[in-house]
Amino acid sequence: SFPAASGLAEMGAHWIHGPSPGNPVFCLASRYGLLGPEAAREENQQVEAGGHPPLPSVTYGSSGKVLNPKAVREARDLFYALLASTRAFQGSKEPPWPSVGQYVRAEIARTVPTMAGGQEDARRLQLAVLAACLKLECCISGTHSMDLVGLEPFGEYVSLPGLDCTFPGGYSSLAERLLSDLPEGTVLFNKAVRTIHWQGSFREEGDDGGRVFPVRVECEDGDVFLADHVIVTVPLGFLKERHQEFFQPPLPERKAQAIRNLGFGTNNKIFLEFEQPFWEPEQQLLEVVWEDESPLEEPDADLEANWFKKLIGFVVLQPPEQHGHVLCGFIAGKESEHMETLSDAEVLSAMTHVLRTMTGNPDLPAPRSVLRSRWHSAPYTRGSYSYVAVGSSGDDIDVLAQPLPEDPGDPRPLQLLFAGEATHRTFYSTTHGALLSGWREAERLNQLFQAPVPA
């Protein structure tokens, strides 16, 4: 959470996805009193949103008009029905297509003749809305294209019930509350790790007769920590780029292969602050549809000219009394990564162009400030979160989560433990998945410490 305008900008996690009793983030936040009264309402905890929060929305088209809500709803309903049908291929030996994107497009192509009662203009509009739905799904999955997301394992991901909610004091308020329970000095910040040496026999410097440790953590600033156990929670994007030199000796090939197999993409946010809102008070989501696009046609590959067309629209930050008049745009994939290379002025100019085009108002005032995340450029993340890519499966997630050394009879067990969202088979990409994975590894160590010592 980052102070911005008169409120907070969530640069990372935004919502508690599925705030209900099965979500440990929600349970902790409730226990610590960090949520607003709405989130605690029982009926809100029972809403089945399927990972797509039903915010009151308005859909703008590139012709500068608000699109017909009925036509938008019909196209969206078709899209969600197709997404739901992907679950049928879970565990299938021979899915009809390798990826979610290919399957969805093939099904759309099959329904085109009957779409919108056969009226050409209405059909073109529905195809444009379906193209926008695919872009939204790219943001949710953290991928450049749904063609990269494996069809067979896609249904393994679990959405929890509950109407997604935010932290009034920022997502960081949860981390700060957890941190306050720890003894002072327990957590070191800005302490970048260069290498984790394992399977070794390390002693404190100058302590020749002292205790021997199997793990040596070497920091960028030269500091060294010796340990029996290390829980590694770095993002999969970092592992993809650096695992070979980050671990010495290198990881076993099976784990290295799982790192290569799984997908990791970028989803960024662009916050725009306005003097005055141009949207209605009840509107919480402003969607953007480029009316000349179709999921059945290849998108224009010219990133420089068209990167902003990948933007799915803007969430209105609530409540305005806290945040001011702020829109938060979402954009995924290569276009999102290109956005990170631009200056604030270039991003502001592109967003102003999008909003003037969509509203049909060439005099719409430009936002007075812009703030954006840059998750791909960040050296310790290299993207946002994981997905199960074509050619990978939930088994790769389990392999990634497996501690090392692999031999259960090793006299020095659990030297390297692995946690983080990419190690949770059914809740990958979420904060609750990350939290549960950390608890899982802590419990592994608890079990080890409580085990009777062999005679």
C-alpha positions as CSV (number, residue, x, y, z in Angstrom):
1,S,0.0,0.0,0.0
2,F,1.4,3.3,-1.1
3,P,0.2,6.8,0.1
4,A,-1.2,8.5,-3.0
5,A,-3.5,11.5,-3.6
6,S,-5.6,11.8,-0.4
7,G,-5.8,8.0,0.1
8,L,-3.9,4.8,-0.5
9,A,-2.8,3.1,-3.7
10,E,-2.5,-0.7,-3.6
11,M,0.5,-1.4,-5.8
12,G,0.2,-5.1,-5.2
13,A,-2.7,-7.2,-3.9
14,H,-5.9,-5.3,-4.2
15,W,-8.8,-7.4,-2.9
16,I,-9.4,-10.2,-0.5
17,H,-10.6,-12.7,-3.1
18,G,-13.5,-14.8,-1.6
19,P,-13.8,-13.2,1.9
20,S,-15.5,-16.1,3.7
21,P,-14.5,-18.5,6.6
22,G,-12.4,-20.6,4.3
23,N,-10.1,-17.7,3.5
24,P,-7.3,-17.3,6.1
25,V,-6.6,-13.7,5.0
26,F,-10.2,-12.8,5.6
27,C,-10.2,-14.6,9.0
28,L,-7.0,-12.8,10.2
29,A,-8.3,-9.4,8.9
30,S,-11.6,-10.0,10.7
31,R,-9.8,-11.0,13.9
32,Y,-7.7,-7.9,13.9
33,G,-10.6,-5.6,13.1
34,L,-9.0,-4.4,9.8
35,L,-12.2,-4.6,7.6
36,G,-15.2,-2.4,7.0
37,P,-18.7,-3.4,8.3
38,E,-19.8,-4.5,4.8
39,A,-17.2,-7.3,4.5
40,A,-18.4,-8.9,7.7
41,R,-22.0,-9.2,6.6
42,E,-22.9,-12.9,6.3
43,E,-24.8,-12.6,3.0
44,N,-21.7,-11.0,1.4
45,Q,-19.6,-14.0,2.6
46,Q,-22.0,-16.4,0.7
47,V,-22.0,-14.7,-2.7
48,E,-20.6,-17.0,-5.4
49,A,-18.7,-14.5,-7.6
50,G,-16.5,-17.1,-9.3
51,G,-13.5,-14.8,-9.2
52,H,-15.3,-12.1,-11.1
53,P,-16.6,-9.5,-8.7
54,P,-20.0,-8.1,-9.9
55,L,-19.3,-4.4,-9.6
56,P,-21.9,-1.9,-10.9
57,S,-20.3,-1.0,-14.2
58,V,-20.6,1.0,-17.4
59,T,-19.1,-0.2,-20.7
60,Y,-17.6,2.4,-23.0
61,G,-17.0,1.7,-26.7
62,S,-14.3,3.2,-28.9
63,S,-17.0,5.0,-30.9
64,G,-17.3,7.3,-27.9
65,K,-20.7,5.9,-26.6
66,V,-21.8,3.8,-23.7
67,L,-22.5,0.3,-25.1
68,N,-25.9,-1.4,-24.9
69,P,-25.9,-3.1,-21.4
70,K,-28.0,-6.0,-22.7
71,A,-25.6,-6.7,-25.6
72,V,-22.7,-6.5,-23.2
73,R,-24.4,-8.8,-20.7
74,E,-25.2,-11.4,-23.4
75,A,-21.6,-11.6,-24.6
76,R,-20.3,-11.7,-21.1
77,D,-22.7,-14.5,-20.1
78,L,-21.5,-16.5,-23.1
79,F,-17.9,-16.0,-22.1
80,Y,-18.4,-17.0,-18.5
81,A,-20.4,-20.1,-19.6
82,L,-17.4,-21.1,-21.9
83,L,-15.0,-20.5,-19.0
84,A,-17.1,-22.7,-16.7
85,S,-17.2,-25.4,-19.4
86,T,-13.4,-25.7,-19.3
87,R,-13.7,-27.5,-15.9
88,A,-15.0,-30.6,-17.8
89,F,-11.4,-31.2,-19.2
90,Q,-9.8,-31.4,-15.8
91,G,-7.9,-34.7,-15.7
92,S,-8.6,-35.3,-19.4
93,K,-6.0,-37.3,-21.2
94,E,-6.8,-35.6,-24.5
95,P,-8.3,-32.1,-24.1
96,P,-9.6,-30.7,-27.4
97,W,-7.1,-27.9,-27.4
98,P,-3.8,-27.3,-25.5
99,S,-4.9,-23.9,-24.1
100,V,-7.9,-22.1,-22.6
101,G,-7.6,-19.3,-25.3
102,Q,-7.7,-21.8,-28.2
103,Y,-10.7,-23.6,-26.7
104,V,-12.7,-20.5,-26.0
105,R,-12.0,-19.0,-29.5
106,A,-13.0,-22.3,-31.2
107,E,-16.3,-22.3,-29.2
108,I,-16.9,-18.6,-30.0
109,A,-16.3,-19.4,-33.7
110,R,-18.9,-22.2,-33.5
111,T,-21.5,-19.8,-32.0
112,V,-20.9,-16.9,-34.4
113,P,-23.6,-17.8,-36.9
114,T,-26.3,-17.7,-34.2
115,M,-24.9,-14.8,-32.3
116,A,-27.1,-11.7,-31.8
117,G,-29.9,-13.2,-33.9
118,G,-27.6,-13.0,-37.0
119,Q,-27.6,-9.2,-37.1
120,E,-24.1,-8.2,-38.4
121,D,-23.6,-5.0,-36.3
122,A,-24.9,-6.6,-33.1
123,R,-22.7,-9.6,-33.8
124,R,-19.6,-7.5,-34.3
125,L,-20.3,-5.7,-31.1
126,Q,-20.6,-9.0,-29.2
127,L,-17.3,-10.2,-30.7
128,A,-15.6,-7.0,-29.5
129,V,-17.0,-7.5,-26.0
130,L,-15.7,-11.1,-26.0
131,A,-12.3,-9.8,-27.0
132,A,-12.4,-7.5,-24.0
133,C,-13.4,-10.5,-21.8
134,L,-10.3,-12.3,-22.9
135,K,-8.2,-9.3,-21.9
136,L,-9.8,-9.3,-18.5
137,E,-9.1,-13.0,-18.1
138,C,-5.4,-12.2,-18.9
139,C,-5.3,-9.8,-16.0
140,I,-7.0,-12.4,-13.6
141,S,-4.6,-15.1,-14.8
142,G,-1.5,-12.8,-14.9
143,T,-0.7,-13.8,-18.5
144,H,0.0,-12.2,-21.8
145,S,-2.5,-14.4,-23.6
146,M,-5.0,-17.1,-22.6
147,D,-3.3,-19.2,-25.4
148,L,-0.5,-19.6,-22.8
149,V,-2.7,-21.0,-20.1
150,G,-3.2,-24.8,-20.1
151,L,-6.8,-26.0,-20.7
152,E,-6.6,-29.3,-18.8
153,P,-5.3,-28.0,-15.4
154,F,-7.3,-24.7,-15.6
155,G,-10.2,-26.1,-13.6
156,E,-8.0,-27.1,-10.7
157,Y,-7.9,-23.4,-9.5
158,V,-10.5,-22.9,-6.7
159,S,-12.5,-19.7,-6.2
160,L,-13.8,-19.1,-2.7
161,P,-17.3,-17.7,-2.0
162,G,-17.7,-14.1,-0.8
163,L,-18.0,-10.6,-2.3
164,D,-14.4,-9.4,-2.9
165,C,-13.5,-6.7,-0.4
166,T,-10.6,-4.3,0.3
167,F,-8.7,-3.1,3.4
168,P,-9.8,0.4,4.4
169,G,-6.3,0.9,5.9
170,G,-4.5,-0.8,3.0
171,Y,-3.5,-4.4,2.5
172,S,-0.2,-3.5,4.3
173,S,-2.2,-3.1,7.5
174,L,-2.4,-6.9,7.7
175,A,1.3,-7.4,7.3
176,E,2.0,-4.6,9.9
177,R,-0.4,-6.2,12.4
178,L,1.4,-9.6,12.0
179,L,4.8,-7.9,12.3
180,S,3.8,-6.2,15.5
181,D,3.4,-9.6,17.2
182,L,7.0,-10.5,16.5
183,P,10.0,-9.6,18.8
184,E,11.7,-6.4,17.6
185,G,14.6,-7.0,15.2
186,T,13.2,-10.3,14.0
187,V,12.7,-9.1,10.4
188,L,15.4,-7.5,8.4
189,F,14.3,-5.3,5.4
190,N,16.4,-4.3,2.4
191,K,18.6,-7.3,2.8
192,A,19.0,-8.8,-0.6
193,V,20.2,-12.4,-0.8
194,R,22.8,-13.2,-3.4
195,T,23.2,-17.0,-2.9
196,I,21.8,-19.8,-0.8
197,H,24.4,-22.5,-0.3
198,W,23.0,-25.9,0.9
199,Q,24.1,-29.4,1.5
200,G,27.2,-27.9,3.1
201,S,29.1,-28.0,6.4
202,F,29.4,-24.4,7.5
203,R,30.7,-23.0,10.8
204,E,30.6,-19.5,12.2
205,E,33.9,-17.7,11.3
206,G,36.7,-18.4,13.7
207,D,34.6,-21.1,15.5
208,D,36.5,-24.2,14.3
209,G,35.1,-26.6,17.0
210,G,31.6,-25.1,16.9
211,R,28.3,-26.3,15.5
212,V,28.1,-27.2,11.8
213,F,25.2,-25.9,9.7
214,P,24.0,-27.3,6.3
215,V,22.9,-23.9,4.9
216,R,24.7,-20.6,4.4
217,V,22.7,-17.6,3.2
218,E,25.0,-15.0,1.5
219,C,23.6,-11.4,1.1
220,E,24.5,-8.8,-1.5
221,D,26.1,-6.6,1.2
222,G,28.4,-9.5,2.2
223,D,26.6,-10.4,5.4
224,V,26.2,-14.2,6.0
225,F,23.6,-16.2,7.9
226,L,24.0,-19.9,8.8
227,A,21.0,-22.0,9.2
228,D,19.5,-25.5,9.5
229,H,16.4,-24.5,7.5
230,V,15.5,-21.8,5.1
231,I,12.0,-21.1,3.8
232,V,12.3,-19.6,0.3
233,T,9.3,-17.4,-0.7
234,V,10.8,-15.5,-3.7
235,P,8.4,-15.1,-6.7
236,L,8.5,-17.7,-9.5
237,G,9.6,-14.9,-11.9
238,F,12.8,-14.4,-9.9
239,L,13.3,-18.2,-9.8
240,K,12.9,-18.5,-13.6
241,E,15.6,-15.9,-14.1
242,R,18.0,-16.6,-11.3
243,H,17.6,-20.1,-9.8
244,Q,20.8,-21.5,-11.4
245,E,23.1,-19.1,-9.6
246,F,20.8,-18.4,-6.6
247,F,21.2,-21.9,-5.2
248,Q,24.5,-23.7,-4.8
249,P,24.5,-26.6,-5.6
250,P,21.9,-25.9,-8.3
251,L,18.4,-27.3,-7.7
252,P,17.7,-30.9,-8.8
253,E,16.6,-31.1,-12.4
254,R,13.0,-32.1,-11.6
255,K,12.5,-28.8,-9.6
256,A,14.3,-26.7,-12.2
257,Q,12.0,-28.2,-14.9
258,A,8.9,-27.3,-12.8
259,I,10.2,-23.7,-12.6
260,R,10.6,-23.7,-16.4
261,N,7.2,-25.3,-17.0
262,L,5.0,-23.1,-14.9
263,G,3.8,-19.7,-16.2
264,F,4.5,-16.3,-14.7
265,G,3.2,-13.1,-16.2
266,T,2.7,-9.4,-15.5
267,N,-0.5,-7.6,-14.4
268,N,0.0,-3.9,-13.7
269,K,-2.1,-1.0,-12.3
270,I,-2.3,2.5,-13.5
271,F,-3.8,5.0,-11.0
272,L,-5.3,8.2,-12.3
273,E,-6.3,11.1,-10.0
274,F,-8.9,13.6,-11.2
275,E,-9.9,17.0,-9.8
276,Q,-13.6,16.0,-10.4
277,P,-15.2,12.7,-11.4
278,F,-16.6,12.4,-14.9
279,W,-18.4,9.1,-13.9
280,E,-21.6,8.7,-12.0
281,P,-21.4,8.1,-8.2
282,E,-22.9,4.6,-8.4
283,Q,-20.4,3.4,-11.1
284,Q,-17.6,1.4,-9.7
285,L,-16.1,-0.1,-12.9
286,L,-15.6,1.7,-16.2
287,E,-15.0,-1.0,-18.9
288,V,-13.3,-0.3,-22.2
289,V,-14.2,-2.1,-25.5
290,W,-12.5,-1.5,-28.8
291,E,-15.3,-2.1,-31.2
292,D,-13.2,-3.1,-34.2
293,E,-11.6,-6.0,-32.3
294,S,-12.6,-9.7,-32.4
295,P,-11.2,-12.7,-30.5
296,L,-11.2,-14.5,-33.9
297,E,-8.6,-12.0,-35.4
298,E,-5.0,-11.6,-34.4
299,P,-4.5,-8.4,-32.3
300,D,-2.1,-5.8,-33.8
301,A,1.4,-6.6,-32.7
302,D,2.7,-3.0,-32.7
303,L,3.2,-2.5,-29.0
304,E,4.3,1.1,-29.3
305,A,1.3,2.2,-31.2
306,N,-1.4,0.1,-29.5
307,W,-0.2,-1.0,-26.0
308,F,-3.0,0.9,-24.3
309,K,-5.7,-1.2,-26.1
310,K,-4.8,-4.1,-23.7
311,L,-6.2,-2.0,-20.8
312,I,-9.4,-3.6,-19.6
313,G,-10.8,-0.5,-17.9
314,F,-10.8,1.2,-14.6
315,V,-12.0,0.4,-11.1
316,V,-13.2,3.5,-9.1
317,L,-11.4,3.5,-5.8
318,Q,-14.0,3.5,-2.9
319,P,-14.9,5.5,-0.9
320,P,-14.0,8.9,-2.6
321,E,-14.0,10.6,0.8
322,Q,-10.9,8.5,1.5
323,H,-9.2,8.3,-1.9
324,G,-10.3,11.4,-3.7
325,H,-11.4,10.8,-7.3
326,V,-9.1,8.0,-8.4
327,L,-9.4,5.4,-11.1
328,C,-7.3,2.3,-11.1
329,G,-6.7,0.7,-14.5
330,F,-5.5,-2.9,-15.1
331,I,-3.3,-4.1,-17.9
332,A,-1.6,-7.4,-18.4
333,G,1.0,-9.1,-20.6
334,K,3.6,-7.7,-23.0
335,E,1.7,-4.4,-23.4
336,S,1.8,-4.0,-19.6
337,E,5.6,-4.7,-19.7
338,H,6.0,-2.1,-22.5
339,M,4.0,0.4,-20.4
340,E,6.8,0.1,-17.7
341,T,9.4,1.4,-20.1
342,L,7.4,4.7,-20.8
343,S,7.6,7.9,-18.9
344,D,4.8,9.1,-16.6
345,A,4.0,11.8,-19.1
346,E,3.6,9.2,-21.9
347,V,1.4,7.0,-19.8
348,L,-0.7,10.0,-18.8
349,S,-1.1,11.1,-22.4
350,A,-2.1,7.6,-23.5
351,M,-4.7,7.3,-20.7
352,T,-6.1,10.7,-21.5
353,H,-6.5,9.6,-25.1
354,V,-8.3,6.4,-24.1
355,L,-10.7,8.2,-21.8
356,R,-11.5,11.0,-24.4
357,T,-12.0,8.4,-27.1
358,M,-14.3,6.2,-24.9
359,T,-16.4,9.0,-23.5
360,G,-16.6,10.8,-26.9
361,N,-15.5,14.0,-25.1
362,P,-12.4,15.6,-26.6
363,D,-12.3,18.2,-23.9
364,L,-12.3,15.7,-21.0
365,P,-9.8,17.1,-18.4
366,A,-6.6,15.1,-18.2
367,P,-5.9,13.4,-14.9
368,R,-3.8,15.6,-12.6
369,S,-1.5,12.7,-11.6
370,V,-0.5,9.2,-12.5
371,L,1.0,6.4,-10.5
372,R,1.7,2.9,-11.8
373,S,3.2,-0.4,-10.7
374,R,6.1,-1.9,-12.5
375,W,6.2,-5.5,-11.5
376,H,8.1,-6.8,-14.5
377,S,11.0,-4.4,-14.1
378,A,11.3,-5.1,-10.4
379,P,14.4,-7.3,-10.1
380,Y,13.1,-9.5,-7.3
381,T,9.7,-10.2,-8.8
382,R,10.0,-10.0,-12.7
383,G,6.3,-10.1,-13.0
384,S,3.2,-10.5,-10.9
385,Y,2.0,-14.0,-10.2
386,S,1.9,-17.5,-11.6
387,Y,-0.5,-19.6,-13.8
388,V,-0.4,-23.2,-15.0
389,A,1.0,-22.8,-18.5
390,V,0.5,-25.1,-21.6
391,G,2.8,-28.0,-21.1
392,S,2.6,-27.8,-17.3
393,S,0.2,-29.2,-14.7
394,G,-0.6,-29.0,-11.0
395,D,2.0,-31.6,-10.5
396,D,4.7,-29.0,-11.3
397,I,3.3,-26.8,-8.5
398,D,3.6,-29.8,-6.1
399,V,7.2,-30.4,-7.3
400,L,8.0,-26.7,-6.7
401,A,6.6,-27.0,-3.2
402,Q,8.7,-30.1,-2.3
403,P,11.4,-29.4,0.2
404,L,15.1,-30.3,-0.3
405,P,17.0,-32.6,0.1
406,E,14.7,-35.0,-1.7
407,D,15.9,-38.0,0.2
408,P,13.6,-38.5,3.2
409,G,16.3,-40.4,5.1
410,D,18.8,-37.5,4.8
411,P,20.3,-36.8,8.3
412,R,19.9,-33.1,7.7
413,P,16.3,-32.8,6.5
414,L,14.3,-29.7,5.3
415,Q,17.3,-27.5,4.4
416,L,15.3,-25.7,1.7
417,L,11.6,-25.3,2.1
418,F,9.5,-23.5,-0.6
419,A,6.5,-21.3,-0.1
420,G,4.7,-18.5,-2.0
421,E,1.6,-18.4,-4.2
422,A,3.2,-20.4,-7.0
423,T,3.5,-23.4,-4.6
424,H,-0.2,-23.7,-3.8
425,R,-1.9,-26.1,-6.2
426,T,-5.5,-24.7,-6.0
427,F,-5.0,-21.1,-4.8
428,Y,-2.0,-20.0,-6.9
429,S,-1.9,-16.3,-7.8
430,T,-3.6,-15.3,-4.5
431,T,-2.6,-13.8,-1.2
432,H,-4.5,-16.5,0.7
433,G,-2.6,-19.1,-1.3
434,A,0.7,-17.5,-0.4
435,L,-0.3,-17.3,3.3
436,L,-1.4,-21.0,3.4
437,S,1.8,-22.1,1.7
438,G,3.8,-20.3,4.4
439,W,1.8,-22.0,7.2
440,R,2.3,-25.3,5.4
441,E,6.1,-25.0,5.5
442,A,6.0,-23.7,9.1
443,E,4.0,-26.8,10.1
444,R,6.5,-29.0,8.3
445,L,9.2,-27.6,10.6
446,N,6.9,-28.0,13.6
447,Q,6.4,-31.6,12.9
448,L,10.2,-32.1,12.5
449,F,11.0,-30.4,15.8
450,Q,8.3,-32.4,17.6
451,A,9.5,-35.8,16.2
452,P,11.1,-38.1,18.7
453,V,14.8,-38.3,18.3
454,P,15.9,-41.8,17.0
455,A,17.6,-43.9,19.8
